[in-house]
Amino acid sequence: MSKIGDRVGAILKTTGDTVELIGYGTYVGDEIPHDRVAGMGELLREMERPNPKIQLDSGQDVFGCECWWGREATVLKIIGERSIVNVDIDNVRSCL
């Protein structure tokens, strides 16, 4: 389990040989998702249910309901030797 301030990584999805990486950043705590979050985030916002929030190094944010996330070292192990495809969370949100 991550603590506020921990370095974390966020993955959109993986295949056998690639990882779609949203990025790395800092776990900032649980918050009610903002109105830009699609999918499950909309339901959580309507229910006023907090969800883990990550402030990415890029300046963007991503919520736990939008990705697979964990401590940076754990994410690096998951990636292993796979190719990384960097994805922009705002582009992902606009397609949902």
C-alpha positions as CSV (number, residue, x, y, z in Angstrom):
1,M,0.0,0.0,0.0
2,S,1.3,3.4,-0.9
3,K,1.5,6.4,1.4
4,I,0.9,10.1,0.6
5,G,4.1,11.4,-1.0
6,D,5.3,8.0,-2.4
7,R,6.7,7.9,-5.9
8,V,4.3,5.8,-8.0
9,G,3.8,4.8,-11.6
10,A,0.5,4.5,-13.6
11,I,-0.1,1.9,-16.4
12,L,-3.1,2.0,-18.7
13,K,-2.6,-1.6,-20.0
14,T,-0.1,-4.3,-20.8
15,T,0.3,-6.9,-23.4
16,G,2.9,-9.7,-23.6
17,D,5.5,-7.3,-25.1
18,T,4.4,-3.8,-24.4
19,V,3.2,-1.5,-21.6
20,E,1.1,1.6,-22.2
21,L,2.5,3.9,-19.5
22,I,0.6,6.9,-18.4
23,G,3.6,8.1,-16.4
24,Y,5.3,8.5,-13.0
25,G,4.4,10.9,-10.2
26,T,3.4,11.2,-6.6
27,Y,0.5,9.7,-4.8
28,V,-1.3,12.7,-3.2
29,G,-4.1,11.0,-1.4
30,D,-7.7,10.1,-2.0
31,E,-9.9,12.7,-3.6
32,I,-13.3,12.8,-5.3
33,P,-12.5,12.6,-9.1
34,H,-12.9,15.8,-11.0
35,D,-15.3,16.2,-14.0
36,R,-12.6,15.4,-16.6
37,V,-12.4,11.8,-15.4
38,A,-14.5,9.4,-17.5
39,G,-15.9,6.0,-17.0
40,M,-15.9,4.8,-13.4
41,G,-14.7,8.2,-12.3
42,E,-18.0,9.7,-13.2
43,L,-19.9,7.3,-10.9
44,L,-17.4,7.9,-8.1
45,R,-17.9,11.6,-8.5
46,E,-21.7,11.3,-8.4
47,M,-21.5,9.1,-5.3
48,E,-18.9,11.6,-3.8
49,R,-16.5,8.6,-3.2
50,P,-12.8,9.4,-3.0
51,N,-10.3,7.6,-5.2
52,P,-6.5,7.5,-5.1
53,K,-5.1,10.5,-7.0
54,I,-1.6,10.7,-8.6
55,Q,0.0,14.0,-9.6
56,L,2.1,13.0,-12.6
57,D,5.5,14.5,-13.3
58,S,4.0,15.9,-16.5
59,G,1.7,18.1,-14.5
60,Q,-1.4,16.0,-15.3
61,D,-3.2,13.9,-12.8
62,V,-4.7,10.4,-13.0
63,F,-7.0,8.6,-10.6
64,G,-6.7,5.0,-9.5
65,C,-10.0,4.1,-11.2
66,E,-8.3,5.0,-14.6
67,C,-5.2,2.8,-14.3
68,W,-3.2,0.2,-12.7
69,W,-0.8,1.9,-10.3
70,G,1.7,1.2,-7.6
71,R,5.1,2.2,-6.2
72,E,7.6,3.2,-8.9
73,A,9.9,0.2,-8.2
74,T,6.9,-2.2,-8.5
75,V,5.9,-0.6,-11.8
76,L,9.4,-0.9,-13.1
77,K,9.4,-4.6,-12.3
78,I,6.1,-5.0,-14.1
79,I,7.5,-3.3,-17.2
80,G,10.6,-5.4,-17.1
81,E,12.0,-5.8,-20.6
82,R,8.7,-4.9,-22.4
83,S,8.6,-1.9,-24.8
84,I,7.0,1.2,-23.3
85,V,4.3,3.1,-25.2
86,N,3.8,6.5,-23.5
87,V,0.1,7.6,-23.4
88,D,-1.4,10.9,-22.5
89,I,-4.2,10.5,-20.0
90,D,-6.1,13.5,-21.4
91,N,-6.2,11.8,-24.9
92,V,-7.4,8.6,-23.3
93,R,-10.2,10.5,-21.5
94,S,-11.3,12.2,-24.7
95,C,-11.8,8.8,-26.3
96,L,-14.1,7.5,-23.6
